[in-house]
Amino acid sequence: MFRIDLINFTELSFIKHPEDVIAGELGESLALKCEFIGTFETLKWYKEEVEMFEMRNRYEIHTEEGISVLKIFRVAPQDIG
């Protein structure tokens, strides 16, 4: 299960929480997306209580203008859950 934490946020509300996504096959890429209104200092993605960090050629996190996207390149067994 993926979740998001925010640090030093003010008047934040989610418009769309990340949804469970099913990859067709291992090795495919997928994106998890959330939408929000408000301001914050830091947004962090987590999977099963472990913070997700950008890793070259594996994970990419892009946040701006009320949207945050976690892209997973080449889905692997450890990404399931």
TILO-702680 format. One record per atom (N, C-alpha, C, O): residue in three letters; x, y, z; atom name; residue number from 1. Coordinates in steps of 0.2 Angstrom, whole numbers, plus 5000, padded with zeros to 4 digits. Layout:
BEGIN
@rest:ala, xx:X, yy:Y, zz:Z, atom:CA, nr:NUM .
...
***
This chain:
BEGIN
@rest:met, xx:5004, yy:4994, zz:5000, atom:N, nr:1 .
@rest:met, xx:5000, yy:5000, zz:5000, atom:CA, nr:1 .
@rest:met, xx:5004, yy:5006, zz:5000, atom:C, nr:1 .
@rest:met, xx:5009, yy:5007, zz:5004, atom:O, nr:1 .
@rest:phe, xx:5003, yy:5011, zz:4996, atom:N, nr:2 .
@rest:phe, xx:5007, yy:5017, zz:4995, atom:CA, nr:2 .
@rest:phe, xx:5003, yy:5023, zz:4999, atom:C, nr:2 .
@rest:phe, xx:4997, yy:5023, zz:4999, atom:O, nr:2 .
@rest:arg, xx:5007, yy:5027, zz:5002, atom:N, nr:3 .
@rest:arg, xx:5004, yy:5033, zz:5006, atom:CA, nr:3 .
@rest:arg, xx:5008, yy:5039, zz:5005, atom:C, nr:3 .
@rest:arg, xx:5014, yy:5038, zz:5003, atom:O, nr:3 .
@rest:ile, xx:5005, yy:5045, zz:5007, atom:N, nr:4 .
@rest:ile, xx:5009, yy:5051, zz:5006, atom:CA, nr:4 .
@rest:ile, xx:5009, yy:5054, zz:5013, atom:C, nr:4 .
@rest:ile, xx:5004, yy:5054, zz:5017, atom:O, nr:4 .
@rest:asp, xx:5015, yy:5057, zz:5015, atom:N, nr:5 .
@rest:asp, xx:5016, yy:5062, zz:5021, atom:CA, nr:5 .
@rest:asp, xx:5017, yy:5069, zz:5019, atom:C, nr:5 .
@rest:asp, xx:5021, yy:5070, zz:5014, atom:O, nr:5 .
@rest:leu, xx:5015, yy:5073, zz:5022, atom:N, nr:6 .
@rest:leu, xx:5016, yy:5081, zz:5021, atom:CA, nr:6 .
@rest:leu, xx:5020, yy:5084, zz:5027, atom:C, nr:6 .
@rest:leu, xx:5018, yy:5082, zz:5033, atom:O, nr:6 .
@rest:ile, xx:5024, yy:5088, zz:5026, atom:N, nr:7 .
@rest:ile, xx:5028, yy:5091, zz:5031, atom:CA, nr:7 .
@rest:ile, xx:5026, yy:5099, zz:5031, atom:C, nr:7 .
@rest:ile, xx:5027, yy:5102, zz:5026, atom:O, nr:7 .
@rest:asn, xx:5025, yy:5102, zz:5037, atom:N, nr:8 .
@rest:asn, xx:5023, yy:5109, zz:5037, atom:CA, nr:8 .
@rest:asn, xx:5018, yy:5111, zz:5032, atom:C, nr:8 .
@rest:asn, xx:5019, yy:5116, zz:5028, atom:O, nr:8 .
@rest:phe, xx:5012, yy:5108, zz:5032, atom:N, nr:9 .
@rest:phe, xx:5007, yy:5110, zz:5028, atom:CA, nr:9 .
@rest:phe, xx:5002, yy:5114, zz:5031, atom:C, nr:9 .
@rest:phe, xx:5001, yy:5114, zz:5037, atom:O, nr:9 .
@rest:thr, xx:4998, yy:5118, zz:5027, atom:N, nr:10 .
@rest:thr, xx:4993, yy:5123, zz:5029, atom:CA, nr:10 .
@rest:thr, xx:4987, yy:5122, zz:5025, atom:C, nr:10 .
@rest:thr, xx:4987, yy:5122, zz:5019, atom:O, nr:10 .
@rest:glu, xx:4981, yy:5121, zz:5028, atom:N, nr:11 .
@rest:glu, xx:4975, yy:5120, zz:5025, atom:CA, nr:11 .
@rest:glu, xx:4975, yy:5116, zz:5019, atom:C, nr:11 .
@rest:glu, xx:4973, yy:5118, zz:5013, atom:O, nr:11 .
@rest:leu, xx:4978, yy:5110, zz:5020, atom:N, nr:12 .
@rest:leu, xx:4978, yy:5105, zz:5014, atom:CA, nr:12 .
@rest:leu, xx:4972, yy:5101, zz:5014, atom:C, nr:12 .
@rest:leu, xx:4970, yy:5098, zz:5019, atom:O, nr:12 .
@rest:ser, xx:4970, yy:5099, zz:5008, atom:N, nr:13 .
@rest:ser, xx:4965, yy:5094, zz:5007, atom:CA, nr:13 .
@rest:ser, xx:4966, yy:5090, zz:5001, atom:C, nr:13 .
@rest:ser, xx:4968, yy:5093, zz:4996, atom:O, nr:13 .
@rest:phe, xx:4965, yy:5084, zz:5001, atom:N, nr:14 .
@rest:phe, xx:4966, yy:5080, zz:4995, atom:CA, nr:14 .
@rest:phe, xx:4959, yy:5080, zz:4991, atom:C, nr:14 .
@rest:phe, xx:4954, yy:5079, zz:4993, atom:O, nr:14 .
@rest:ile, xx:4960, yy:5081, zz:4984, atom:N, nr:15 .
@rest:ile, xx:4955, yy:5081, zz:4979, atom:CA, nr:15 .
@rest:ile, xx:4955, yy:5073, zz:4977, atom:C, nr:15 .
@rest:ile, xx:4949, yy:5071, zz:4976, atom:O, nr:15 .
@rest:lys, xx:4960, yy:5070, zz:4976, atom:N, nr:16 .
@rest:lys, xx:4961, yy:5063, zz:4974, atom:CA, nr:16 .
@rest:lys, xx:4967, yy:5060, zz:4978, atom:C, nr:16 .
@rest:lys, xx:4972, yy:5062, zz:4977, atom:O, nr:16 .
@rest:his, xx:4965, yy:5055, zz:4981, atom:N, nr:17 .
@rest:his, xx:4970, yy:5051, zz:4985, atom:CA, nr:17 .
@rest:his, xx:4973, yy:5046, zz:4979, atom:C, nr:17 .
@rest:his, xx:4970, yy:5044, zz:4975, atom:O, nr:17 .
@rest:pro, xx:4980, yy:5043, zz:4981, atom:N, nr:18 .
@rest:pro, xx:4982, yy:5038, zz:4976, atom:CA, nr:18 .
@rest:pro, xx:4978, yy:5032, zz:4976, atom:C, nr:18 .
@rest:pro, xx:4975, yy:5030, zz:4981, atom:O, nr:18 .
@rest:glu, xx:4976, yy:5029, zz:4970, atom:N, nr:19 .
@rest:glu, xx:4972, yy:5023, zz:4970, atom:CA, nr:19 .
@rest:glu, xx:4977, yy:5017, zz:4969, atom:C, nr:19 .
@rest:glu, xx:4982, yy:5018, zz:4966, atom:O, nr:19 .
@rest:asp, xx:4974, yy:5012, zz:4971, atom:N, nr:20 .
@rest:asp, xx:4978, yy:5005, zz:4969, atom:CA, nr:20 .
@rest:asp, xx:4978, yy:5005, zz:4962, atom:C, nr:20 .
@rest:asp, xx:4973, yy:5006, zz:4958, atom:O, nr:20 .
@rest:val, xx:4984, yy:5003, zz:4959, atom:N, nr:21 .
@rest:val, xx:4985, yy:5002, zz:4952, atom:CA, nr:21 .
@rest:val, xx:4987, yy:4995, zz:4951, atom:C, nr:21 .
@rest:val, xx:4991, yy:4992, zz:4955, atom:O, nr:21 .
@rest:ile, xx:4985, yy:4992, zz:4946, atom:N, nr:22 .
@rest:ile, xx:4987, yy:4985, zz:4944, atom:CA, nr:22 .
@rest:ile, xx:4991, yy:4985, zz:4937, atom:C, nr:22 .
@rest:ile, xx:4988, yy:4988, zz:4932, atom:O, nr:22 .
@rest:ala, xx:4997, yy:4983, zz:4938, atom:N, nr:23 .
@rest:ala, xx:5001, yy:4983, zz:4932, atom:CA, nr:23 .
@rest:ala, xx:4999, yy:4977, zz:4928, atom:C, nr:23 .
@rest:ala, xx:4998, yy:4971, zz:4931, atom:O, nr:23 .
@rest:gly, xx:4999, yy:4977, zz:4922, atom:N, nr:24 .
@rest:gly, xx:4998, yy:4971, zz:4917, atom:CA, nr:24 .
@rest:gly, xx:5003, yy:4966, zz:4918, atom:C, nr:24 .
@rest:gly, xx:5001, yy:4960, zz:4919, atom:O, nr:24 .
@rest:glu, xx:5009, yy:4968, zz:4918, atom:N, nr:25 .
@rest:glu, xx:5014, yy:4963, zz:4919, atom:CA, nr:25 .
@rest:glu, xx:5020, yy:4966, zz:4922, atom:C, nr:25 .
@rest:glu, xx:5021, yy:4972, zz:4922, atom:O, nr:25 .
@rest:leu, xx:5024, yy:4961, zz:4925, atom:N, nr:26 .
@rest:leu, xx:5031, yy:4964, zz:4928, atom:CA, nr:26 .
@rest:leu, xx:5035, yy:4967, zz:4922, atom:C, nr:26 .
@rest:leu, xx:5035, yy:4964, zz:4917, atom:O, nr:26 .
@rest:gly, xx:5039, yy:4972, zz:4924, atom:N, nr:27 .
@rest:gly, xx:5043, yy:4975, zz:4919, atom:CA, nr:27 .
@rest:gly, xx:5039, yy:4981, zz:4916, atom:C, nr:27 .
@rest:gly, xx:5043, yy:4985, zz:4912, atom:O, nr:27 .
@rest:glu, xx:5033, yy:4982, zz:4916, atom:N, nr:28 .
@rest:glu, xx:5029, yy:4987, zz:4914, atom:CA, nr:28 .
@rest:glu, xx:5030, yy:4993, zz:4918, atom:C, nr:28 .
@rest:glu, xx:5033, yy:4993, zz:4924, atom:O, nr:28 .
@rest:ser, xx:5028, yy:4999, zz:4916, atom:N, nr:29 .
@rest:ser, xx:5029, yy:5005, zz:4920, atom:CA, nr:29 .
@rest:ser, xx:5022, yy:5007, zz:4922, atom:C, nr:29 .
@rest:ser, xx:5017, yy:5006, zz:4919, atom:O, nr:29 .
@rest:leu, xx:5021, yy:5011, zz:4928, atom:N, nr:30 .
@rest:leu, xx:5015, yy:5013, zz:4930, atom:CA, nr:30 .
@rest:leu, xx:5016, yy:5020, zz:4934, atom:C, nr:30 .
@rest:leu, xx:5021, yy:5022, zz:4936, atom:O, nr:30 .
@rest:ala, xx:5010, yy:5023, zz:4935, atom:N, nr:31 .
@rest:ala, xx:5011, yy:5030, zz:4938, atom:CA, nr:31 .
@rest:ala, xx:5005, yy:5030, zz:4944, atom:C, nr:31 .
@rest:ala, xx:4999, yy:5028, zz:4942, atom:O, nr:31 .
@rest:leu, xx:5007, yy:5032, zz:4950, atom:N, nr:32 .
@rest:leu, xx:5002, yy:5034, zz:4955, atom:CA, nr:32 .
@rest:leu, xx:5001, yy:5041, zz:4956, atom:C, nr:32 .
@rest:leu, xx:5006, yy:5045, zz:4956, atom:O, nr:32 .
@rest:lys, xx:4995, yy:5044, zz:4956, atom:N, nr:33 .
@rest:lys, xx:4994, yy:5051, zz:4956, atom:CA, nr:33 .
@rest:lys, xx:4989, yy:5053, zz:4962, atom:C, nr:33 .
@rest:lys, xx:4985, yy:5049, zz:4963, atom:O, nr:33 .
@rest:cys, xx:4991, yy:5059, zz:4965, atom:N, nr:34 .
@rest:cys, xx:4986, yy:5062, zz:4969, atom:CA, nr:34 .
@rest:cys, xx:4986, yy:5069, zz:4968, atom:C, nr:34 .
@rest:cys, xx:4990, yy:5072, zz:4965, atom:O, nr:34 .
@rest:glu, xx:4980, yy:5072, zz:4969, atom:N, nr:35 .
@rest:glu, xx:4978, yy:5079, zz:4968, atom:CA, nr:35 .
@rest:glu, xx:4976, yy:5082, zz:4975, atom:C, nr:35 .
@rest:glu, xx:4973, yy:5079, zz:4979, atom:O, nr:35 .
@rest:phe, xx:4979, yy:5088, zz:4976, atom:N, nr:36 .
@rest:phe, xx:4977, yy:5092, zz:4982, atom:CA, nr:36 .
@rest:phe, xx:4977, yy:5099, zz:4981, atom:C, nr:36 .
@rest:phe, xx:4979, yy:5102, zz:4976, atom:O, nr:36 .
@rest:ile, xx:4974, yy:5102, zz:4987, atom:N, nr:37 .
@rest:ile, xx:4974, yy:5109, zz:4987, atom:CA, nr:37 .
@rest:ile, xx:4977, yy:5111, zz:4993, atom:C, nr:37 .
@rest:ile, xx:4976, yy:5108, zz:4999, atom:O, nr:37 .
@rest:gly, xx:4982, yy:5116, zz:4993, atom:N, nr:38 .
@rest:gly, xx:4985, yy:5119, zz:4999, atom:CA, nr:38 .
@rest:gly, xx:4992, yy:5119, zz:4998, atom:C, nr:38 .
@rest:gly, xx:4995, yy:5118, zz:4993, atom:O, nr:38 .
@rest:thr, xx:4996, yy:5121, zz:5003, atom:N, nr:39 .
@rest:thr, xx:5003, yy:5122, zz:5003, atom:CA, nr:39 .
@rest:thr, xx:5007, yy:5118, zz:5008, atom:C, nr:39 .
@rest:thr, xx:5004, yy:5116, zz:5013, atom:O, nr:39 .
@rest:phe, xx:5013, yy:5116, zz:5007, atom:N, nr:40 .
@rest:phe, xx:5017, yy:5112, zz:5011, atom:CA, nr:40 .
@rest:phe, xx:5024, yy:5113, zz:5010, atom:C, nr:40 .
@rest:phe, xx:5026, yy:5115, zz:5004, atom:O, nr:40 .
@rest:glu, xx:5028, yy:5111, zz:5014, atom:N, nr:41 .
@rest:glu, xx:5036, yy:5111, zz:5013, atom:CA, nr:41 .
@rest:glu, xx:5038, yy:5105, zz:5009, atom:C, nr:41 .
@rest:glu, xx:5042, yy:5106, zz:5005, atom:O, nr:41 .
@rest:thr, xx:5036, yy:5099, zz:5011, atom:N, nr:42 .
@rest:thr, xx:5039, yy:5093, zz:5008, atom:CA, nr:42 .
@rest:thr, xx:5033, yy:5088, zz:5008, atom:C, nr:42 .
@rest:thr, xx:5029, yy:5087, zz:5012, atom:O, nr:42 .
@rest:leu, xx:5033, yy:5085, zz:5002, atom:N, nr:43 .
@rest:leu, xx:5028, yy:5079, zz:5001, atom:CA, nr:43 .
@rest:leu, xx:5033, yy:5073, zz:5000, atom:C, nr:43 .
@rest:leu, xx:5037, yy:5073, zz:4996, atom:O, nr:43 .
@rest:lys, xx:5031, yy:5067, zz:5004, atom:N, nr:44 .
@rest:lys, xx:5035, yy:5061, zz:5003, atom:CA, nr:44 .
@rest:lys, xx:5030, yy:5055, zz:5002, atom:C, nr:44 .
@rest:lys, xx:5024, yy:5055, zz:5005, atom:O, nr:44 .
@rest:trp, xx:5032, yy:5051, zz:4997, atom:N, nr:45 .
@rest:trp, xx:5028, yy:5045, zz:4996, atom:CA, nr:45 .
@rest:trp, xx:5031, yy:5039, zz:5000, atom:C, nr:45 .
@rest:trp, xx:5037, yy:5039, zz:5001, atom:O, nr:45 .
@rest:tyr, xx:5027, yy:5035, zz:5002, atom:N, nr:46 .
@rest:tyr, xx:5029, yy:5029, zz:5006, atom:CA, nr:46 .
@rest:tyr, xx:5025, yy:5023, zz:5004, atom:C, nr:46 .
@rest:tyr, xx:5020, yy:5023, zz:5001, atom:O, nr:46 .
@rest:lys, xx:5029, yy:5017, zz:5004, atom:N, nr:47 .
@rest:lys, xx:5026, yy:5011, zz:5003, atom:CA, nr:47 .
@rest:lys, xx:5027, yy:5006, zz:5009, atom:C, nr:47 .
@rest:lys, xx:5033, yy:5005, zz:5011, atom:O, nr:47 .
@rest:glu, xx:5022, yy:5004, zz:5012, atom:N, nr:48 .
@rest:glu, xx:5022, yy:5000, zz:5018, atom:CA, nr:48 .
@rest:glu, xx:5027, yy:5003, zz:5023, atom:C, nr:48 .
@rest:glu, xx:5032, yy:4999, zz:5026, atom:O, nr:48 .
@rest:glu, xx:5026, yy:5009, zz:5025, atom:N, nr:49 .
@rest:glu, xx:5030, yy:5013, zz:5030, atom:CA, nr:49 .
@rest:glu, xx:5037, yy:5014, zz:5028, atom:C, nr:49 .
@rest:glu, xx:5041, yy:5017, zz:5032, atom:O, nr:49 .
@rest:val, xx:5039, yy:5013, zz:5022, atom:N, nr:50 .
@rest:val, xx:5046, yy:5015, zz:5020, atom:CA, nr:50 .
@rest:val, xx:5046, yy:5020, zz:5015, atom:C, nr:50 .
@rest:val, xx:5042, yy:5020, zz:5010, atom:O, nr:50 .
@rest:glu, xx:5049, yy:5026, zz:5016, atom:N, nr:51 .
@rest:glu, xx:5049, yy:5031, zz:5011, atom:CA, nr:51 .
@rest:glu, xx:5052, yy:5029, zz:5004, atom:C, nr:51 .
@rest:glu, xx:5057, yy:5026, zz:5004, atom:O, nr:51 .
@rest:met, xx:5049, yy:5032, zz:4999, atom:N, nr:52 .
@rest:met, xx:5051, yy:5031, zz:4992, atom:CA, nr:52 .
@rest:met, xx:5055, yy:5036, zz:4990, atom:C, nr:52 .
@rest:met, xx:5053, yy:5042, zz:4991, atom:O, nr:52 .
@rest:phe, xx:5061, yy:5035, zz:4988, atom:N, nr:53 .
@rest:phe, xx:5066, yy:5040, zz:4985, atom:CA, nr:53 .
@rest:phe, xx:5066, yy:5039, zz:4978, atom:C, nr:53 .
@rest:phe, xx:5066, yy:5033, zz:4975, atom:O, nr:53 .
@rest:glu, xx:5068, yy:5044, zz:4975, atom:N, nr:54 .
@rest:glu, xx:5069, yy:5044, zz:4967, atom:CA, nr:54 .
@rest:glu, xx:5075, yy:5040, zz:4966, atom:C, nr:54 .
@rest:glu, xx:5080, yy:5041, zz:4970, atom:O, nr:54 .
@rest:met, xx:5075, yy:5035, zz:4962, atom:N, nr:55 .
@rest:met, xx:5081, yy:5031, zz:4960, atom:CA, nr:55 .
@rest:met, xx:5081, yy:5031, zz:4952, atom:C, nr:55 .
@rest:met, xx:5076, yy:5030, zz:4949, atom:O, nr:55 .
@rest:arg, xx:5087, yy:5033, zz:4950, atom:N, nr:56 .
@rest:arg, xx:5088, yy:5033, zz:4943, atom:CA, nr:56 .
@rest:arg, xx:5086, yy:5027, zz:4940, atom:C, nr:56 .
@rest:arg, xx:5088, yy:5021, zz:4942, atom:O, nr:56 .
@rest:asn, xx:5081, yy:5027, zz:4935, atom:N, nr:57 .
@rest:asn, xx:5079, yy:5022, zz:4931, atom:CA, nr:57 .
@rest:asn, xx:5074, yy:5017, zz:4934, atom:C, nr:57 .
@rest:asn, xx:5072, yy:5012, zz:4932, atom:O, nr:57 .
@rest:arg, xx:5072, yy:5019, zz:4941, atom:N, nr:58 .
@rest:arg, xx:5067, yy:5015, zz:4944, atom:CA, nr:58 .
@rest:arg, xx:5061, yy:5019, zz:4947, atom:C, nr:58 .
@rest:arg, xx:5055, yy:5017, zz:4945, atom:O, nr:58 .
@rest:tyr, xx:5062, yy:5024, zz:4950, atom:N, nr:59 .
@rest:tyr, xx:5057, yy:5028, zz:4953, atom:CA, nr:59 .
@rest:tyr, xx:5058, yy:5035, zz:4951, atom:C, nr:59 .
@rest:tyr, xx:5063, yy:5038, zz:4951, atom:O, nr:59 .
@rest:glu, xx:5052, yy:5039, zz:4950, atom:N, nr:60 .
@rest:glu, xx:5053, yy:5046, zz:4949, atom:CA, nr:60 .
@rest:glu, xx:5047, yy:5049, zz:4952, atom:C, nr:60 .
@rest:glu, xx:5041, yy:5047, zz:4952, atom:O, nr:60 .
@rest:ile, xx:5048, yy:5055, zz:4956, atom:N, nr:61 .
@rest:ile, xx:5043, yy:5058, zz:4959, atom:CA, nr:61 .
@rest:ile, xx:5043, yy:5065, zz:4957, atom:C, nr:61 .
@rest:ile, xx:5048, yy:5069, zz:4957, atom:O, nr:61 .
@rest:his, xx:5037, yy:5068, zz:4955, atom:N, nr:62 .
@rest:his, xx:5036, yy:5074, zz:4952, atom:CA, nr:62 .
@rest:his, xx:5030, yy:5078, zz:4955, atom:C, nr:62 .
@rest:his, xx:5024, yy:5075, zz:4955, atom:O, nr:62 .
@rest:thr, xx:5031, yy:5083, zz:4958, atom:N, nr:63 .
@rest:thr, xx:5026, yy:5087, zz:4962, atom:CA, nr:63 .
@rest:thr, xx:5026, yy:5094, zz:4960, atom:C, nr:63 .
@rest:thr, xx:5031, yy:5098, zz:4960, atom:O, nr:63 .
@rest:glu, xx:5020, yy:5097, zz:4958, atom:N, nr:64 .
@rest:glu, xx:5019, yy:5104, zz:4957, atom:CA, nr:64 .
@rest:glu, xx:5012, yy:5105, zz:4956, atom:C, nr:64 .
@rest:glu, xx:5008, yy:5101, zz:4954, atom:O, nr:64 .
@rest:glu, xx:5010, yy:5111, zz:4957, atom:N, nr:65 .
@rest:glu, xx:5003, yy:5114, zz:4955, atom:CA, nr:65 .
@rest:glu, xx:4997, yy:5109, zz:4957, atom:C, nr:65 .
@rest:glu, xx:4993, yy:5108, zz:4954, atom:O, nr:65 .
@rest:gly, xx:4998, yy:5107, zz:4963, atom:N, nr:66 .
@rest:gly, xx:4992, yy:5103, zz:4966, atom:CA, nr:66 .
@rest:gly, xx:4992, yy:5096, zz:4964, atom:C, nr:66 .
@rest:gly, xx:4987, yy:5092, zz:4965, atom:O, nr:66 .
@rest:ile, xx:4997, yy:5093, zz:4961, atom:N, nr:67 .
@rest:ile, xx:4997, yy:5086, zz:4958, atom:CA, nr:67 .
@rest:ile, xx:5004, yy:5083, zz:4960, atom:C, nr:67 .
@rest:ile, xx:5009, yy:5086, zz:4960, atom:O, nr:67 .
@rest:ser, xx:5004, yy:5077, zz:4963, atom:N, nr:68 .
@rest:ser, xx:5010, yy:5073, zz:4964, atom:CA, nr:68 .
@rest:ser, xx:5010, yy:5066, zz:4960, atom:C, nr:68 .
@rest:ser, xx:5005, yy:5063, zz:4961, atom:O, nr:68 .
@rest:val, xx:5015, yy:5064, zz:4957, atom:N, nr:69 .
@rest:val, xx:5015, yy:5058, zz:4953, atom:CA, nr:69 .
@rest:val, xx:5021, yy:5054, zz:4955, atom:C, nr:69 .
@rest:val, xx:5027, yy:5057, zz:4955, atom:O, nr:69 .
@rest:leu, xx:5020, yy:5048, zz:4957, atom:N, nr:70 .
@rest:leu, xx:5025, yy:5043, zz:4958, atom:CA, nr:70 .
@rest:leu, xx:5025, yy:5038, zz:4952, atom:C, nr:70 .
@rest:leu, xx:5021, yy:5035, zz:4951, atom:O, nr:70 .
@rest:lys, xx:5031, yy:5039, zz:4948, atom:N, nr:71 .
@rest:lys, xx:5031, yy:5034, zz:4942, atom:CA, nr:71 .
@rest:lys, xx:5036, yy:5028, zz:4944, atom:C, nr:71 .
@rest:lys, xx:5041, yy:5029, zz:4947, atom:O, nr:71 .
@rest:ile, xx:5034, yy:5022, zz:4943, atom:N, nr:72 .
@rest:ile, xx:5038, yy:5017, zz:4944, atom:CA, nr:72 .
@rest:ile, xx:5040, yy:5014, zz:4937, atom:C, nr:72 .
@rest:ile, xx:5035, yy:5012, zz:4933, atom:O, nr:72 .
@rest:phe, xx:5046, yy:5013, zz:4936, atom:N, nr:73 .
@rest:phe, xx:5048, yy:5011, zz:4929, atom:CA, nr:73 .
@rest:phe, xx:5050, yy:5003, zz:4930, atom:C, nr:73 .
@rest:phe, xx:5053, yy:5001, zz:4935, atom:O, nr:73 .
@rest:arg, xx:5048, yy:4999, zz:4926, atom:N, nr:74 .
@rest:arg, xx:5050, yy:4992, zz:4926, atom:CA, nr:74 .
@rest:arg, xx:5047, yy:4989, zz:4933, atom:C, nr:74 .
@rest:arg, xx:5051, yy:4987, zz:4937, atom:O, nr:74 .
@rest:val, xx:5041, yy:4988, zz:4934, atom:N, nr:75 .
@rest:val, xx:5038, yy:4986, zz:4940, atom:CA, nr:75 .
@rest:val, xx:5041, yy:4979, zz:4941, atom:C, nr:75 .
@rest:val, xx:5042, yy:4974, zz:4937, atom:O, nr:75 .
@rest:ala, xx:5043, yy:4978, zz:4948, atom:N, nr:76 .
@rest:ala, xx:5047, yy:4972, zz:4950, atom:CA, nr:76 .
@rest:ala, xx:5043, yy:4969, zz:4956, atom:C, nr:76 .
@rest:ala, xx:5038, yy:4972, zz:4958, atom:O, nr:76 .
@rest:pro, xx:5044, yy:4963, zz:4958, atom:N, nr:77 .
@rest:pro, xx:5040, yy:4960, zz:4963, atom:CA, nr:77 .
@rest:pro, xx:5040, yy:4964, zz:4969, atom:C, nr:77 .
@rest:pro, xx:5035, yy:4964, zz:4973, atom:O, nr:77 .
@rest:gln, xx:5045, yy:4967, zz:4971, atom:N, nr:78 .
@rest:gln, xx:5046, yy:4971, zz:4977, atom:CA, nr:78 .
@rest:gln, xx:5041, yy:4977, zz:4977, atom:C, nr:78 .
@rest:gln, xx:5040, yy:4980, zz:4982, atom:O, nr:78 .
@rest:asp, xx:5038, yy:4979, zz:4971, atom:N, nr:79 .
@rest:asp, xx:5034, yy:4985, zz:4971, atom:CA, nr:79 .
@rest:asp, xx:5027, yy:4983, zz:4972, atom:C, nr:79 .
@rest:asp, xx:5022, yy:4987, zz:4973, atom:O, nr:79 .
@rest:ile, xx:5025, yy:4976, zz:4973, atom:N, nr:80 .
@rest:ile, xx:5018, yy:4974, zz:4974, atom:CA, nr:80 .
@rest:ile, xx:5017, yy:4975, zz:4981, atom:C, nr:80 .
@rest:ile, xx:5021, yy:4973, zz:4986, atom:O, nr:80 .
@rest:gly, xx:5010, yy:4977, zz:4982, atom:N, nr:81 .
@rest:gly, xx:5008, yy:4977, zz:4989, atom:CA, nr:81 .
@rest:gly, xx:5005, yy:4984, zz:4991, atom:C, nr:81 .
@rest:gly, xx:5003, yy:4985, zz:4996, atom:O, nr:81 .
***
